[in-house]
Amino acid sequence: MANDLLYGVIVILFGAALTYGIYAYFTAQEQPAQLFPAGENLGQPAARPAANPVCSEGGEKACTQASGCDGKMVCVGGQWSGCVRYDAICEPGKEGACTFSNAAGCQFGKRTCNKCGTGWSACQ
């Protein structure tokens, strides 16, 4: 009787382990991209200020990106960064659901993110 009970417990544990192994195999995700690519030297010191700085550290100035969108440049190490956009609220060209009111009452519609990702069109 004790041997039958022990055999039953072993069979149940083996079945559970096998089931979990199959589940883990089929639900495994791809490995995420490496945060720091191989060969990158993480021991390098921070950038030193330029010998002839053209701006004051942390300074900002407005700029226009090649796409025509407004952006800003930041002074880092005495040099201006590239023109970047920080105020994006949506993905350019993406459509989203919205509601609006008209003579027929409350309606559902769609709106589109503008080309710079800084705002939505009117709900239609």
TAZICOR-V172917 format. One record per residue. N is the residue number from 1. SS is DSSP state (@ for helix, = for strand, . for the rest). BURIAL is I if it has 16 or more other ideal C-beta (glycine too) atoms within 10 Angstrom, else O. D_LAST is the distance of its C-alpha to the last C-alpha in Angstrom with 2 decimals. Layout:
n-><N	N>
ss-><SS	SS>
burial-><BURIAL	BURIAL>
d_last-><D_LAST	D_LAST>
This chain:
n-><1	2	3	4	5	6	7	8	9	10	11	12	13	14	15	16	17	18	19	20	21	22	23	24	25	26	27	28	29	30	31	32	33	34	35	36	37	38	39	40	41	42	43	44	45	46	47	48	49	50	51	52	53	54	55	56	57	58	59	60	61	62	63	64	65	66	67	68	69	70	71	72	73	74	75	76	77	78	79	80	81	82	83	84	85	86	87	88	89	90	91	92	93	94	95	96	97	98	99	100	101	102	103	104	105	106	107	108	109	110	111	112	113	114	115	116	117	118	119	120	121	122	123	124>
ss-><.	@	@	@	@	@	@	@	@	@	@	@	@	@	@	@	@	@	@	@	@	@	@	@	@	@	@	.	.	.	.	.	.	.	.	.	.	.	.	.	.	.	.	.	.	.	.	.	.	.	.	.	.	.	.	.	.	.	.	=	=	=	=	=	.	.	.	.	.	=	=	=	=	=	=	=	.	.	=	=	.	.	.	=	.	.	.	.	.	.	.	.	.	.	=	=	=	=	=	=	=	=	.	.	=	=	=	=	=	=	=	=	=	.	.	.	.	.	.	=	.	.	.	.>
burial-><O	O	O	O	O	O	O	O	O	O	O	O	O	O	O	O	O	O	O	O	O	O	O	O	O	O	O	O	O	O	O	O	O	O	O	O	O	O	O	O	O	O	O	O	O	O	O	O	O	O	O	O	O	O	I	O	O	O	O	O	O	O	I	O	O	O	O	O	I	O	I	O	I	I	I	I	O	I	O	I	O	O	I	O	O	O	O	O	O	I	O	O	O	O	O	O	O	O	O	O	O	O	O	O	O	O	O	O	O	O	I	I	I	O	O	I	I	O	O	I	O	O	I	O>
d_last-><74.82	73.81	73.43	71.08	68.92	68.87	68.04	65.15	63.69	64.00	62.26	59.35	58.97	59.15	56.50	54.16	54.71	54.13	50.91	49.59	50.59	48.70	45.60	45.82	46.29	43.22	40.86	42.06	39.43	39.93	41.73	39.43	39.76	42.59	41.75	44.54	45.34	48.96	51.23	49.30	51.81	50.60	53.78	53.01	53.09	50.09	49.62	52.17	51.36	51.82	55.23	53.62	50.43	47.86	45.86	46.40	45.55	42.14	41.09	37.53	36.20	32.87	32.28	29.80	29.29	29.78	26.02	25.68	24.37	26.26	28.72	32.13	35.63	38.07	41.85	43.57	47.30	47.54	45.05	41.35	38.99	36.39	33.07	30.78	27.36	27.57	24.36	21.93	19.52	17.63	18.50	17.51	15.09	14.41	11.13	10.76	9.57	8.26	8.39	7.63	10.04	10.45	13.65	13.47	13.49	11.84	9.04	8.13	5.08	5.60	6.52	9.52	12.90	14.52	17.79	20.01	18.46	18.55	15.01	11.31	8.61	6.29	3.82	0.00>
